[in-house]
Amino acid sequence: MDVNAIFYCKNDSKEVKEIQIAAVDNLKRIIVLKNQDLSSNKNENPYLVTNFMETKTTWHPIEKIAGSGSGY
């Protein structure tokens, strides 16, 4: 349950289906690249990671304290 995503690089549709069924329990992301060799030089780039990146927004409230007009 601690794994957030799975990156699968083979061309076995039966295994892909099993991975998808197992990943449903906590909504894992599954990225399938068929017949990819991750150890080859053409795959050594930072762009393979972008499928796993998340962007989160943090909201910082602005509040008036005790009517003095100061905020933080």
C-alpha positions in Angstrom: 0.0 0.0 0.0 3.0 2.3 0.3 3.8 2.3 -3.4 2.1 5.1 -5.3 2.8 4.1 -8.9 4.1 1.2 -11.1 6.2 1.5 -14.2 6.0 -1.6 -16.3 8.2 -2.2 -19.4 7.3 -5.6 -20.9 4.9 -6.7 -23.6 2.8 -9.2 -21.5 -0.9 -8.2 -21.6 -1.8 -10.8 -19.0 0.7 -9.4 -16.5 -0.5 -5.8 -17.2 -4.1 -6.9 -16.5 -3.0 -8.5 -13.2 -1.1 -5.4 -12.2 -4.1 -3.2 -13.0 -6.4 -5.4 -10.9 -4.0 -5.4 -7.9 -3.5 -1.6 -8.2 -7.2 -0.9 -7.8 -7.1 -1.3 -4.0 -5.5 2.1 -3.4 -5.7 3.7 -6.9 -2.0 3.4 -8.0 -0.9 5.0 -11.2 0.2 2.4 -13.8 2.4 3.5 -16.7 3.1 0.8 -19.3 5.8 1.2 -21.9 5.9 -2.0 -24.0 9.2 -3.5 -24.9 11.3 -0.7 -23.3 14.8 -1.3 -22.0 15.4 1.2 -19.2 19.1 0.4 -19.1 19.6 1.6 -22.7 21.2 5.0 -23.4 18.1 6.3 -25.2 16.0 6.0 -22.0 18.5 7.9 -19.8 16.6 11.2 -19.6 14.6 13.0 -17.0 11.4 12.9 -19.0 10.4 9.3 -18.0 9.9 10.6 -14.5 7.2 13.2 -15.5 4.5 10.5 -15.5 5.0 10.2 -11.7 5.3 13.8 -10.8 2.5 15.5 -8.8 1.8 19.2 -8.4 0.2 20.3 -5.2 -1.0 23.8 -4.3 -0.7 25.1 -0.8 -3.1 27.9 0.2 -1.8 30.5 2.8 -4.6 32.4 4.5 -4.4 36.2 5.0 -6.1 37.1 8.2 -6.7 40.3 10.1 -5.8 39.9 13.8 -7.8 41.7 16.5 -8.9 44.5 14.2 -5.5 46.2 14.3 -5.2 45.9 10.6 -2.0 43.8 10.7 -1.9 40.5 9.0 0.5 37.8 8.2 
